[in-house]
Amino acid sequence: MLDNLTQRLARVVKTMRGEARLTEANTAEMLREVRLAMLEADVALPVVREFVARVKAKALGEDVVSSLTPGQALVGVVQRELTAVIGGEESLAAGDKSGELNLAVQPPAIILMAGLQGAGKTTTVGKLAKWLKENKKKKVLTVSCDVYRPAAIAQLKTVSEQVGADFFPSEPDQKPVDIARAAVDWARKHYHDVLIVDTAGRLGIDEAMMQEIAALHAEIKPVETLFVVDAMLGQDAVNTARAFHDALPLTGVVLTKLDGDARGGAALSVRHITGRPIKFVGVGEKLDGLEPFYPDRMAQRILGMGDILALVEEAQRGVDMEAAEKLAKKIKKTGDFDLEDFKAQIGQMKKMGGLGSLVDKLPAQFAQQAQGANMDVAEKQVRRMEGIINSMTAAERAKPELIKASRKRRIATGAGVPVQEVNRLLNQFDQMQSMMKKLKGGGMMKMMRSMGAMKGGMKGLFNR
């Protein structure tokens, strides 16, 4: 995600930090590198000009020039201005709350999703429904007003069932306004907290689509009107955002496919062009691949500082704390750690989004080292390890010492891998088992308890 921009700006940041004294020359060189990096990332030219001008004005200001560490002070200026570009001035004061949805209304809170065909609106409806259910504990109803695209209604029904949201049925021969009106009435009568309305897209911006969605908006009066845009469109994403902003009173933006966009120009430009905050970003195709957008954290990631707070939050969300506590008590009491426990740890990691998602949030110096390995190959290796353990009997998982040559051959055949792969897994397990035995006597319980305090500590660190 944003790889090219991050690598360029991370180098600039590293150079700036080492400057003992700021001069017109080294400041101008730094700004030139920043300008080139942003233009290469397909950031809109007006955004680049404004950003560079603001950084230049503050770089030569009293606070930076008189600082004992002017290079580090200048990094702080760049980070704050980048946060302002991505999230607006209000994001600097609002912190993590700047992208929150407004759900403090008489139920149902109606969310209207708008955007071009192929932007990922329907999948995003499912992702948002899942996010609202799991993080806000809301009862969610979805409805499709897309009566033009073949199978659009069936797709939303399937996605809604997958995430456990209620679905309001509609037919291709109905009018979108009639569908939406009926859905609002149903949501009100059945005590739904949120109604998410999926709308029709087009392959391009046309007047008929804009009139239809404007009429839909006027009828149901949504509390949130979210513009869903494909981040990989680059400069076109900005033009599309401007057209929708002119036609609709947008309240926010959802950037999809951000993990596939190495340049990142759309993420930096859309907020500036529409004047509306980016509220969510879509990453990956899985229905849990939706993240709230925090401008300050994104600025840190773009500058190569990583997003450690997001890593901690993912750990807290993905880790089954009850299972972890149970394992901790078992290790504290007996020091035992078997292959069933090892498999459970692999499953916990997968719940946190896999290796690629974790590496993406690491600071640049660590991420670059990790990215030297092929993440796709690493992910396959993790799945292969799971397959090997699944090919073992319950007795073998409980007592790995039973696994001798003949058993290894049987397990390898069952998992469809060479015997060497089974040996490698058992060696990795031995290393993990040795580490776990060192935690006997309460070490792991202390580690688990520290996770709760870790999030607060990280917030304090990054909000200084």
Secondary structure, DSSP 8 states (H G I E B T S, - for coil): --HHHHHHHHHHHHHHHT-SS--HHHHHHHHHHHHHHHHHTT--HHHHHHHHHHHHHHHTSHHHHTSSSHHHHHHHHHHHHHHHHHH-HHHHHHGGGTT-----SSSSEEEEEE--TTS-HHHHHHHHHHHHHHHH---EEEEE---SSTTHHHHHHHHHHHHT-EEE---TTS-HHHHHHHHHHHHHHTT-SEEEEE----SS--HHHHHHHHHHHHHH--SEEEEEEEGGGTHHHHHHHHHHHHHS---EEEEE-GGG-SS-HHHHHHHHHHS--EEEEE-SSSTT-EEE--HHHHHHHHTT---HHHHHHHHHHHS-HHHHHHHHHHHHHH----HHHHHHHHHHHHHTTHHHHHHHTS-HHHHHHHTTS-HHHHHHHHHHHHHHHHTS-HHHHH-GGG--HHHHHHHHHHHTS-HHHHHHHHHHHHHHHHHHHHTTTTHHHHHHHHHHHHHHHHHHHHT-
